[in-house]
Amino acid sequence: MFVSPLALVVAASVVLAGFASHSNVVSTNPRAGATLTTVPKQMVFKFSDGIIDRGTTFTFTDRTKMYYPPLEFRPKGTTVRVSLPKNPAPGPITVYYRVLSADGHPVQGKVEMTYAPPGANAS
């Protein structure tokens, strides 16, 4: 049986791609770019693969650029529930994350939203 070199390269690429995949954020609730009139008690992150809690952190800033204490989080499978702080300053808010993929590789990023409670000045 003859197997072309091209077929071997394609097969190897598919196998290696599976090893190289790291967990990525698939969705969040609230979603990135959302304008919130209230800040929910928690934010839900959905990842493409499971994460390892060791080395995982979630942090939060508001328009004052103050970093709040690290946020509490609860991972379950590919879902992570993150507790959000109460009463941030109105305006831009950001949740930063650094997680370890199930394969042990770090993945980091941020989710930016706007907090605009009724009657608040977000300047």
N, C-alpha and C positions, 0 to 999 in steps of 0.2 A: 504494500500500500504506500503510495506516494503522498506526502503532505507538503504542500508548497511552503517555502520560507515565509511568505506573506501571511499565510494562515497561522503559522506559529507565532509571528510577531503580534498579530491581532489577538490571539488567545492569551498570550502573555500580558498584553496591555490590559485586557479585561480583568484578569486575575490580580494584577498589581494595582489596578484602580480600586479594587475592593479593599486592599490592605491600606491604601493611602487615604481612604475617606475618613474624614474627621467629622465629629458632630457639628452641625450648623443649626442656627436658629431657623426654624421653619415658619413660626408665627409667634406673635405675642398678643396678649389681651390685658390691657388696652394695646392697640396696635401702634407701631411707630408713626409719628406724625399726627397723632390724635390730639384734639383739643378737649381737655377735660374740665368740666365745671365742678367736679368733686374728684378727689384723689381716692381711688378704691383702697381697701385695706390690703389687698394683695394684687400682684401682677402674675400672670401665668405665661411662662416661656415653654414653647414646644420645640424640642430639638429633633434632628433627624436620626439621632442615635442616643443611647444612654450616656449619662455622664457619671463621673466619679466625684463624690462630695469632697474628698481630700483635695485641698488646693483650690477649691471653687470659692469664688467670692462675688458678691453683688454689692455695688455701692451706688449712692444716690447724690445728686447735686441739684440745687435749684438756681434761680437767677442770681443769687448772691455769691454763687460759686463755692458755697460752703459744702464740704463733704460731710454727710451724715454718718453716724457709726455704721459699720458693715451691716447689711440687711440680713435678717434671718431668712432661710430658705429651706424648702422641703422637696427633695427630688423623689420622683416615683416613676420609674421607667424612663420615658422620653419627655416627661412633663416635670417642670419645676415651678413651684409656687413660691413667690418672693413677697415677704411682708414689706409694705411701703410706709414711709414715715407719715405722721399726721401733720397737717398744717404747714406744708412748705410755702415759701414765698411765691406769690403768683408770678407767672411768666414761664420761661423755658425750664423744663425739668429733664434730667437725663438719668437713666439707669445704666450703669456700666456693668459688664459681666466679664468674668474670666473663669472658664470652666475647663475641666479635664475631660476630654472625650473618653469613651470606654476603651479606646486604643492607647490612652495615656498621653495624647498630644494636647497641649493647651490651645484653647480657642477663646478669643476675646472680641469684644465689640461693645456697642452702646445702642440704646433705644432712646430717641429724643421725642419729647411730647411737649405740649403747652398746657399749663394749668391756668385756667381763666375762670375763677369763681365769679358768680354774678356780682356786679358792682365793684369789683376789685380793679385797682390800677396796677398793671403789670409792667410798669416802666422801670 
